[in-house]
Amino acid sequence: MRDSLTTLFRYWEQRRRVFASRDQLERFQEEQVRRLLRRVVPASDFTRERFGSLPWEEWQRIPVMDKPLLLQYFDRLNTGGISRDEAFALARLAERTRDFKPQLRGITVGLSSGTSGRQGIFLVSREERCRWAGTILAKMLPRGLLAGERVAFFLRAGGNLYETVRTRGLQFEFFDLMDEMERHLSRLKCLQPTILIGPPSLLVELSRLVSKGILTLPVVRVISVAEVLDPLDREVIESAFGQVLHQVYQATEGFLGATCSFGVLHLNEDLLIFEKESIEAGEGPFIPIITDLFRTTLPIIRYRLDDILVPRRAPCPCGSVLLALDRVDGRCDDVFYWPALEGAGWRRIYPDFIRKAVMEADAEVRDFRVRQLSPGEVELSIEGAATAFLRVSEALLALARRNQ
């Protein structure tokens, strides 16, 4: 009951939080940063040492942190007195038993999927769980909290964090991706969800069943989570369900972004500050350095993500002052490096160029994989005829020559 009331309060708080200008948003961020530091710096030895002699007002001058550093200093960074070893032990036990409810001293522990190459871990207090639940409900429920939505949520791991979104008038069912598809279909037919949430790979599989008439669902919103959303997958999902596909951009480090009513992905700048590490000149793709304004159990202050974000050039019709993205273009590790023909050095080829070359070479290709094995060797796998393979191969060779 207590969690439900706190979640409901955070829900209404988030619904009321609207910014009329960027100036108003930035004033809010600065006020929240001051509150965050007043709580975190005295309680986190590692954070206090990062500041050194710097005054708190100059927080953007402290060194940037990343996942290896967070894991290395985990014991002295978190404010819950939890060691990295005991956190990993509990989280891995939950993964093996598929029981994600146990906590450490009232704190929820979980593992990331490891898509960035190294598995991360998160700690979330009761208050942080309720804030997350209220916020995500406020941002992602199309018809409000009292519409009686039935939510089917597919994810690799469940737990206390996701169970917190259960409220009166909202039926929430977790679907374990480890289960067989036959069991998923049986449960979906019983639940008849109005909101379907899952990674794109799973949504594509369900979309094909919907297109064949095997599965019929009364969904009013489909939401992609956990994996990078490829334009080809978006097309398949939107075609099957006949609606705009929405997204939740989330990582171990926080609830980073969500789509508006127009399906445009906006960064949650009302929850985090995003500094931009530019990849190229101008207002192009960037790597985000984030500061979570509300997390204190495992503070995320000036943390460098491994994602490449591409800003939207045109204003979003929803009118939000929160930064709109064209897309999340994969991980930094997804960038190809090819040797330059003239002079020393390397040329970077971003995932969008690879994807565009494949799609323009053969519009019928629906599933493909391009993997760089070495500086001069690329592996291509596609679903399609041999002629399609040849056309795509030639397009990738042409791309290599243009970028050398």
C-alpha positions in Angstrom: 0.0 0.0 0.0 2.8 2.4 0.9 4.6 1.8 -2.4 1.4 2.3 -4.4 0.8 5.7 -2.7 4.3 6.8 -3.3 4.2 5.6 -7.0 0.9 7.5 -7.4 2.4 10.7 -6.0 5.4 10.4 -8.3 3.0 9.8 -11.3 1.1 13.0 -10.7 4.2 14.9 -9.9 5.7 13.9 -13.3 2.4 14.6 -15.1 2.5 18.2 -13.8 6.2 18.8 -14.6 6.1 20.7 -17.9 8.8 23.2 -19.0 7.9 26.2 -21.0 11.5 26.9 -22.1 15.0 25.5 -22.1 15.9 28.2 -19.6 13.3 26.9 -17.2 14.5 23.3 -17.7 18.1 24.3 -17.0 17.2 26.2 -13.8 15.4 23.1 -12.6 18.4 20.9 -13.4 20.8 23.1 -11.5 18.5 23.2 -8.5 18.2 19.4 -8.5 22.0 19.0 -8.9 22.6 21.0 -5.8 20.1 18.9 -3.8 21.7 15.7 -5.2 25.2 16.7 -4.2 24.1 17.8 -0.7 22.9 14.2 -0.2 25.5 12.2 -2.1 28.9 13.8 -1.5 28.9 13.3 2.3 27.6 9.7 1.9 29.8 8.4 -1.0 33.5 8.2 -0.3 34.4 7.8 -4.0 32.2 10.8 -5.1 33.8 13.0 -2.4 37.3 12.0 -3.5 36.4 12.8 -7.2 35.6 16.3 -6.2 38.8 16.8 -4.2 39.2 20.5 -3.5 36.7 21.6 -6.2 33.6 23.4 -4.9 30.4 21.6 -5.5 29.2 24.4 -7.9 31.9 23.3 -10.3 30.6 19.7 -10.5 31.0 19.6 -14.3 34.8 19.7 -13.8 35.1 16.4 -12.0 36.5 13.5 -14.0 34.2 11.5 -16.1 33.3 8.0 -14.9 32.5 4.9 -17.0 31.4 1.3 -16.4 34.8 -0.2 -15.6 35.5 2.6 -13.1 32.1 2.2 -11.5 32.6 -1.5 -11.0 36.2 -1.0 -9.7 35.1 1.5 -7.0 31.5 0.1 -6.5 32.0 -0.5 -2.8 33.0 3.0 -2.1 30.7 4.7 -4.6 27.3 3.3 -3.4 25.7 4.8 -0.3 24.0 1.6 0.8 27.0 -0.1 2.3 26.8 -3.0 -0.3 29.9 -4.7 -1.7 30.2 -5.5 -5.3 30.8 -9.2 -4.5 27.5 -9.6 -2.5 25.6 -7.6 -5.1 26.8 -9.8 -8.0 26.2 -12.9 -6.0 22.6 -12.0 -5.3 21.9 -10.9 -8.8 23.4 -14.0 -10.4 21.5 -16.2 -8.0 18.3 -14.5 -9.2 19.3 -15.0 -12.8 19.7 -18.8 -12.2 16.6 -19.3 -10.1 14.5 -16.8 -12.0 13.4 -15.4 -8.7 14.1 -11.6 -8.8 12.4 -10.5 -5.6 15.2 -10.9 -2.9 16.9 -7.7 -1.8 20.0 -6.6 0.1 19.0 -4.5 3.1 15.9 -3.2 1.4 17.7 -2.4 -1.8 16.9 -4.0 -5.2 19.9 -5.4 -7.1 19.9 -6.2 -10.8 22.2 -7.0 -13.7 22.3 -5.4 -17.1 22.0 -7.6 -20.2 25.7 -7.0 -21.1 25.0 -5.6 -24.5 27.8 -3.1 -24.2 30.3 -5.9 -23.8 30.5 -6.1 -20.0 27.7 -6.8 -17.6 26.8 -4.0 -15.2 24.9 -3.9 -12.0 22.4 -1.5 -10.4 21.2 -0.7 -7.0 17.8 0.9 -6.4 16.2 1.9 -3.1 12.5 1.7 -2.4 12.0 5.5 -3.0 14.0 5.2 -6.3 11.8 2.3 -7.4 8.6 4.2 -6.8 9.9 7.3 -8.6 10.9 5.2 -11.6 7.5 3.5 -11.7 5.5 6.7 -11.4 7.7 8.4 -14.0 7.5 5.6 -16.6 3.7 5.3 -16.1 3.3 9.1 -16.6 5.4 9.1 -19.7 4.2 5.9 -21.4 0.5 5.3 -20.6 -1.4 6.7 -23.5 -4.8 6.9 -21.8 -3.8 7.6 -18.2 -3.6 5.6 -15.0 -7.3 4.9 -14.7 -7.9 3.4 -18.2 -7.6 -0.2 -17.0 -4.7 -1.0 -19.2 -3.4 -4.6 -19.4 0.4 -4.6 -19.9 2.4 -7.5 -21.3 6.1 -6.8 -20.5 8.7 -9.1 -22.1 12.2 -8.8 -20.6 15.2 -11.0 -19.8 14.8 -10.4 -16.1 12.0 -9.2 -13.9 12.2 -8.1 -10.3 11.1 -5.5 -7.7 11.8 -2.6 -10.0 9.2 -3.7 -12.6 6.7 -5.2 -10.1 6.4 -1.6 -8.6 4.4 -0.5 -11.6 1.5 -2.6 -10.4 -1.2 -0.2 -9.3 -5.0 -0.3 -8.9 -6.6 -0.2 -12.3 -3.4 -1.4 -14.1 -2.9 -5.1 -14.8 0.8 -5.8 -15.3 2.2 -9.2 -16.4 5.9 -10.0 -16.7 6.8 -12.4 -19.5 10.2 -14.1 -19.1 12.1 -14.2 -22.3 13.6 -17.5 -21.2 10.1 -19.1 -21.6 9.0 -20.9 -24.8 7.0 -19.0 -27.4 4.1 -21.4 -27.0 3.8 -20.4 -23.3 3.9 -16.7 -24.3 1.1 -17.2 -26.9 -1.1 -18.9 -24.4 -0.7 -16.2 -21.8 -1.1 -13.4 -24.3 -4.4 -14.9 -25.5 -5.6 -15.0 -21.9 -4.4 -11.5 -21.0 -5.4 -9.7 -24.2 -3.0 -6.9 -23.5 -3.7 -3.3 -24.5 0.0 -2.4 -24.1 2.8 -4.6 -25.4 6.4 -4.0 -24.3 9.5 -5.9 -25.3 12.8 -5.9 -27.2 12.6 -5.4 -31.0 13.7 -9.0 -31.7 10.7 -10.4 -29.8 8.3 -7.8 -31.2 9.3 -8.7 -34.7 8.5 -12.4 -33.9 5.1 -11.5 -32.6 4.5 -9.2 -35.5 5.0 -12.0 -38.0 2.4 -14.1 -36.1 0.0 -11.1 -36.1 0.5 -10.6 -39.9 -0.3 -14.3 -40.5 -3.5 -14.1 -38.4 -2.2 -16.5 -35.8 -2.3 -13.9 -33.0 -4.8 -11.1 -32.5 -4.2 -8.5 -29.8 -6.2 -5.4 -28.9 -3.1 -3.3 -28.3 -3.3 0.5 -28.3 0.5 1.0 -27.9 3.5 -1.1 -28.7 6.8 -0.1 -26.9 10.3 -1.2 -27.9 12.8 -1.6 -25.0 16.3 -3.1 -24.2 17.8 -3.3 -27.7 18.7 -0.8 -30.3 15.8 -0.4 -32.6 16.7 -1.0 -36.3 14.6 0.9 -38.9 13.9 -2.5 -40.7 12.4 -3.9 -37.5 10.4 -0.7 -36.9 8.8 -1.1 -40.3 7.9 -4.8 -39.7 6.4 -4.0 -36.2 4.5 -0.9 -37.3 3.1 -2.6 -40.4 1.8 -5.6 -38.3 0.1 -3.6 -35.6 -0.9 -0.6 -37.7 0.4 2.0 -35.4 3.5 4.1 -34.5 6.0 2.1 -32.5 7.1 3.8 -29.3 10.3 3.5 -27.4 11.7 3.5 -23.9 15.5 4.3 -23.9 16.8 2.7 -20.7 20.0 1.3 -19.4 21.5 0.1 -16.1 22.4 3.7 -15.6 18.9 5.1 -15.7 15.6 5.9 -17.5 17.2 7.9 -20.3 14.4 8.6 -22.8 10.9 8.0 -24.0 8.8 8.7 -27.0 6.1 11.5 -27.1 2.6 11.1 -28.5 4.1 11.5 -32.0 6.5 8.6 -31.6 9.6 10.9 -31.4 12.2 9.9 -28.9 13.0 12.6 -26.3 15.8 12.5 -23.8 14.6 12.6 -20.2 16.3 15.8 -19.4 13.8 16.3 -16.5 15.5 13.3 -14.9 19.1 13.6 -16.0 21.6 16.1 -17.4 23.1 15.0 -20.7 26.5 16.5 -21.6 27.5 15.9 -25.2 30.8 14.4 -26.3 30.8 15.3 -30.0 31.9 12.7 -32.5 32.1 15.1 -35.4 31.9 18.9 -35.9 28.5 20.6 -35.6 25.3 19.4 -34.0 25.7 15.8 -35.2 26.0 12.5 -33.4 27.3 12.5 -29.9 28.2 10.3 -26.9 26.2 11.2 -23.8 27.8 11.9 -20.4 24.9 11.7 -17.9 24.2 12.9 -14.4 21.1 11.3 -12.8 19.3 14.0 -10.8 17.5 11.6 -8.4 19.6 8.5 -7.9 21.5 8.5 -4.6 22.0 4.8 -3.7 24.4 4.3 -6.6 25.2 7.8 -7.8 25.5 8.4 -11.5 27.4 11.7 -11.8 29.3 12.5 -15.1 29.0 9.0 -16.3 30.0 8.3 -20.0 27.7 6.0 -21.8 28.8 3.8 -24.7 25.9 4.9 -26.9 25.8 7.0 -30.1 22.9 9.4 -30.1 21.7 11.2 -33.3 19.8 14.5 -32.6 16.6 15.3 -34.6 17.1 18.3 -36.9 13.5 19.3 -37.2 11.5 20.5 -34.2 9.2 17.9 -32.7 5.5 18.7 -33.3 4.7 17.9 -29.7 6.4 21.1 -28.6 8.5 19.6 -25.8 11.7 21.4 -24.9 13.4 18.1 -24.1 16.0 17.2 -26.7 14.5 15.1 -29.5 16.5 12.3 -31.1 16.4 10.9 -34.6 17.6 7.6 -33.2 20.0 5.8 -30.8 22.5 4.6 -33.4 24.0 1.7 -31.4 27.1 1.4 -29.3 30.5 3.0 -29.8 31.7 -0.6 -30.4 29.3 -0.8 -33.4 31.4 1.8 -35.4 33.5 0.3 -38.1 37.1 1.5 -38.6 38.6 1.1 -42.1 42.1 2.1 -43.1 42.4 5.4 -45.0 43.7 5.1 -48.6 45.6 8.4 -48.4 47.9 9.0 -45.4 47.8 7.3 -42.0 44.9 6.8 -39.7 41.4 5.3 -39.9 38.0 6.3 -41.2 35.0 5.8 -39.0 31.9 4.3 -40.6 28.8 4.7 -38.4 26.1 2.0 -38.2 23.6 4.2 -40.1 25.8 4.2 -43.2 26.1 0.4 -43.1 22.3 0.0 -42.7 21.5 2.5 -45.4 23.8 0.8 -47.9 22.1 -2.6 -47.3 18.6 -1.2 -47.6 19.3 0.7 -50.8 21.0 -2.3 -52.3 18.0 -4.5 -52.0 14.7 -3.3 -50.5 13.5 -6.9 -49.9 16.2 -7.7 -47.4 14.6 -8.0 -43.9 17.3 -9.6 -41.8 21.0 -9.0 -42.1 24.2 -8.9 -40.1 27.5 -7.1 -40.9 30.4 -7.8 -38.7 34.0 -6.4 -38.9 36.5 -9.3 -38.3 39.7 -7.3 -38.9 40.7 -3.9 -40.5 40.4 -5.4 -44.0 37.7 -8.1 -43.5 34.0 -7.8 -43.1 31.5 -10.7 -42.7 28.0 -10.4 -44.2 25.0 -12.6 -43.5 21.6 -11.8 -45.0 18.2 -13.5 -45.3 17.5 -13.6 -49.0 18.5 -14.9 -52.4 22.1 -15.2 -53.7 21.5 -12.2 -56.0 20.5 -10.1 -53.0 23.8 -11.1 -51.3 25.8 -10.0 -54.3 24.0 -6.6 -54.5 24.5 -5.9 -50.8 28.2 -7.0 -51.1 28.8 -4.6 -53.9 27.1 -1.8 -52.0 29.3 -2.4 -49.0 32.4 -2.4 -51.2 31.3 0.9 -52.7 30.8 2.3 -49.3 34.3 1.2 -48.3 35.8 2.9 -51.3 33.9 6.2 -50.7 35.1 6.4 -47.1 38.8 5.6 -47.6 
